[in-house]
Amino acid sequence: MQSLYSKGFEVIYDEMYQTFIDYNDEFEFYSTVLRKHHKDEVLEVGCGTGNLASYFIKNNFNYSGLDYSEDMLLLCKSKNPSATFLLGDMTNFKLPSKVNSILITGRTSSYLLTNKEINSALKSIHNNLNSEGIVCFDFIDASRFFKEIKGGVEVIHTANFNQKKYERISFFNTNSSENMMFNWSAKYYQIENNTKTVIAQDDSEVRAFTKNEWELFLHLNNFELIEFIDRKSYAFDTYVVVAKKI
Ligand SMILES: C[S@@+](CC[C@H](N)C(=O)[O-])C[C@H]1O[C@@H](n2cnc3c(N)ncnc32)[C@H](O)[C@@H]1O
């Protein structure tokens, strides 16, 4: 199966997601949260191809990024040569020095499949934050999303980038055998001269959450929950969490 974050697909990810996600709006939203808490330094975990990085760097945040895909990071670095990008896993990382805030966007929390991985990620985040540092991340809200996809739902997303056309046909279905998981099968197409060619296929199991779960995970890992912000994202019902290290 083609990996979505490496072996050439990172370029397609980068082009498609610039249609799916309005990164200017993402920056406005997340920078407002950080500024409200007087933070001008940020580590973005799961920084992907650096689309959000560019905005933080342009706006004079002391920005660094971390991702576990070398190919995503190479693209990130080519677009943002002056910034620091680190190869690392969010469930176990150590920065050269602690930071004032950590951001995880694009529903990257969905890749924390087990409670053990969630606790490890929160422990790493805690260890890499200065005292009173904040963590801010989004998650797919199981309470609403699972009602929408119960029984299986097909969703089509299209993207246009520099004369290229992409289409992604997703099939979502609940799978609550362990935690609030769901199955996401996706076929990716490139469309040229009215011809549709499959460029990738991905079948994965990812995790959604309820607010109560995060309240507890944060509490057990020594974070004080500041707020949940209800924020619809391009394909999912999403909440953004803001929490402070205690
Ligand atoms: C959905 S993409 C989001 C990328 C970016 N935040 C955006 O909004 O465009 C998820 C990113 O998280 C990275 N990722 C997934 N699991 C990770 C882990 N355990 N540690 C570090 N990065 C991870 C992937 O390589 C990918 O770049």
The ligand as an SDF file (V2000), in Angstrom:
LIG
                    3D

 27 29  0  0  0  0  0  0  0  0999 V2000
   -2.7130   14.6620    8.7750 C   0  0  0  0  0  0  0  0  0  0  0  0
   -1.0190   15.1060    8.6440 S   0  0  0  0  0  0  0  0  0  0  0  0
   -1.0780   16.7760    9.2560 C   0  0  0  0  0  0  0  0  0  0  0  0
    0.1010   17.5980    8.8140 C   0  0  0  0  0  0  0  0  0  0  0  0
    0.0190   19.0910    9.1220 C   0  0  0  0  0  0  0  0  0  0  0  0
   -0.1560   19.3370   10.5300 N   0  0  0  0  0  0  0  0  0  0  0  0
   -1.0720   19.7400    8.3120 C   0  0  0  0  0  0  0  0  0  0  0  0
   -2.0510   20.2070    8.8910 O   0  0  0  0  0  0  0  0  0  0  0  0
   -0.9340   19.7910    7.0760 O   0  0  0  0  0  0  0  0  0  0  0  0
   -0.2890   14.1920    9.9550 C   0  0  0  0  0  0  0  0  0  0  0  0
    1.2170   14.3760   10.0910 C   0  0  0  0  0  0  0  0  0  0  0  0
    1.6040   13.7940   11.3330 O   0  0  0  0  0  0  0  0  0  0  0  0
    2.7480   12.9730   11.1600 C   0  0  0  0  0  0  0  0  0  0  0  0
    2.6890   11.9470   12.2190 N   0  0  0  0  0  0  0  0  0  0  0  0
    1.7770   10.9480   12.3710 C   0  0  0  0  0  0  0  0  0  0  0  0
    2.0640   10.2180   13.4620 N   0  0  0  0  0  0  0  0  0  0  0  0
    3.1860   10.7780   14.0230 C   0  0  0  0  0  0  0  0  0  0  0  0
    3.9790   10.4680   15.1620 C   0  0  0  0  0  0  0  0  0  0  0  0
    3.6970    9.4240   15.9470 N   0  0  0  0  0  0  0  0  0  0  0  0
    5.0220   11.2610   15.4540 N   0  0  0  0  0  0  0  0  0  0  0  0
    5.3470   12.3210   14.6480 C   0  0  0  0  0  0  0  0  0  0  0  0
    4.6450   12.6510   13.5430 N   0  0  0  0  0  0  0  0  0  0  0  0
    3.5710   11.8830   13.2270 C   0  0  0  0  0  0  0  0  0  0  0  0
    2.6490   12.4550    9.7190 C   0  0  0  0  0  0  0  0  0  0  0  0
    3.9140   12.0990    9.1960 O   0  0  0  0  0  0  0  0  0  0  0  0
    2.0360   13.6670    9.0120 C   0  0  0  0  0  0  0  0  0  0  0  0
    3.0360   14.5460    8.5370 O   0  0  0  0  0  0  0  0  0  0  0  0
  1  2  1  0
  2  3  1  0
  2 10  1  0
  3  4  1  0
  4  5  1  0
  5  6  1  0
  5  7  1  0
  7  8  2  0
  7  9  1  0
 10 11  1  0
 11 12  1  0
 11 26  1  0
 12 13  1  0
 13 14  1  0
 13 24  1  0
 14 15  1  0
 14 23  1  0
 15 16  2  0
 16 17  1  0
 17 18  1  0
 17 23  2  0
 18 19  1  0
 18 20  2  0
 20 21  1  0
 21 22  2  0
 22 23  1  0
 24 25  1  0
 24 26  1  0
 26 27  1  0
M  CHG  2   2   1   9  -1
M  END
$$$$
